[in-house]
Amino acid sequence: MKLTVLSGGVGGARFTRGLLAHLARTAPGSQVTVIANTGDDMWLHGVRVCPDLDTLMYTLGGAVHEEQGWGRREESSRVSADLAAYDVGWEWFTLGDLDLATHLARTQWLREGLTLSEATARLSARWRLAEQGVRLLPMSDQPVETHVEVDGGLIHFEEWWVRHRAALPARRFVQVGLDRASAAPGVLAAITDADAVLLPPSNPVVSVGTILAVPGIREAVRATRAPVVGVSPIIGGAPVRGMAAECLAAIGVSATAEGVARHYGLRERGGVLDGWLVDTADAATAELLAADGWRSAATDTLMRDVPATARIAAELLALAGR
Amino acid sequence: MKLTVLSGGVGGARFTRGLLAHLARTAPGSQVTVIANTGDDMWLHGVRVCPDLDTLMYTLGGAVHEEQGWGRREESSRVSADLAAYDVGWEWFTLGDLDLATHLARTQWLREGLTLSEATARLSARWRLAEQGVRLLPMSDQPVETHVEVDGGLIHFEEWWVRHRAALPARRFVQVGLDRASAAPGVLAAITDADAVLLPPSNPVVSVGTILAVPGIREAVRATRAPVVGVSPIIGGAPVRGMAAECLAAIGVSATAEGVARHYGLRERGGVLDGWLVDTADAATAELLAADGWRSAATDTLMRDVPATARIAAELLALAGR
């Protein structure tokens, strides 16, 4: 099977790990292409930081800090602590020592002239992604950085998210660089040629929304002959994790399983989805969507561990196959 | 007193520390400008590494690894160890975690558009150089990188020095970028306006030699009304430290106190020196030079500790004052 996942960080990485576990059992030899959001990327202290790509690599590579969901296991912050003495700013952003090794390798290769795709392929080799049937692609090789309009102007998404814990009211999100960006090599083909395109329970606004905003990607998702199905990141009216509600509020979408489904929209009516998997807490939403022409189902969508997540992935594939 | 030191890394840093100790006792309020060699600088893993500037900051800031002579005390290498798993090369170059904080801060500021002089001033603030009456200047704000011609072509100086321990026969040294370089702001004035210009026992070829090669610097040293005096880095026919002999051999200069003196040359005959302080082991050289028109003296020039080095600095100033 050829599957393509449009992924943010923690949620998308955990979902993909479960998907791989399911495929290893049921469809060995499957190929999974993960198209990662790079809108949270930034230059920090002269190095290129790509939070979602790294969370995906560490999670699929078995090196992620499990409780935290991102960053490396057994991480330390000796460099950061010393760097603070130079008064360089951004001291609220955790730059782990092991994580820094990734940023340095990536920065070296980018400075040598490699594209982000090429640098990502080199980094992925260490984490044995190809051996697991995974190809990790950035959504674009051009820098696209999400900024947030708050009182006082635009700030980088990471400043809003990490420093202010999404507590500053956001008026809108601006993807800086989007007009000069195009989908990275392989991205559009992976959507067009897939047997199914999957939206994990990633942030619909600043993760999946940013990927879809890259010129050509939304069009490819709309045009593919593959079914496009997603898992709701909202359970019973609250995001499972992260601060998706604040992001949804900023764009005027209600933080419910139905609200997000309507935001993505049904493909036959101009949207990007054919199906939507919701939690059992939102069973009524599943029925309502089904009555409205969606492929929809309800199941336990909490990604407690890898087996639970493998089961969710199986349910999503079943929905795609209907 | 206004003193200007043309310095490489370890030797120059230790000398300057002794000089400051001497001045604190005998001439408080003195201003010392240190012009540092930046020919060993490089981009490594996307960050800018300036070995001699850093050795000077750490030494004068009281944070140097004392036995080693360079790098930070209580250094670790967690980032480097992890970086090696990405197969990025240059694994033989020690990139300490604490040292990396300096490189990251510098790189951030350079990428923001600051010059190396400006970035160096910001870094120096942490190490309280101004409070000690020290101004640390790079020789140039333009990148000048020493490369070494060996069998098979040119390699970066650090590769020859650190990786090959100067064991590959060197044919010549090439300062890449020299033709587009000029002295950094303040450098020429510091030489012109000094009460004395001092050459510490730094490497005469790849440290002091590189500084003198920057357009305008040799001319300023030749033209200044201040006396220009130096301490021999060679004692009894052998370099005190480092691999100066290999560098001298490459340019056809004998590794003796006299050989180096003749290489620098007497100012009134087209060289850059008025005086040369040698070790007691080379007392005969001092007499020979004195008979030849040099200000010269012999003393114990081994920089064992700060008091011993302060005494050497005092002797050098006495020579300058003759």
Interface residues (C-beta under 8 A of the other chain):
Chain A: W43 L44 H45 G46 V47 R48 S76 R78 V79 S80 D82 L83 A85 Y86 D87 V88 D97 L98 L100 A101 T102 L104 A105 R106 T107 Q108 W109 L110 R111 R122 L123 R126
Chain B: W43 L44 H45 G46 V47 R48 S76 R78 V79 S80 D82 L83 A85 Y86 D87 V88 D97 L98 L100 A101 T102 L104 A105 R106 T107 Q108 W109 L110 R111 R122 L123 R126
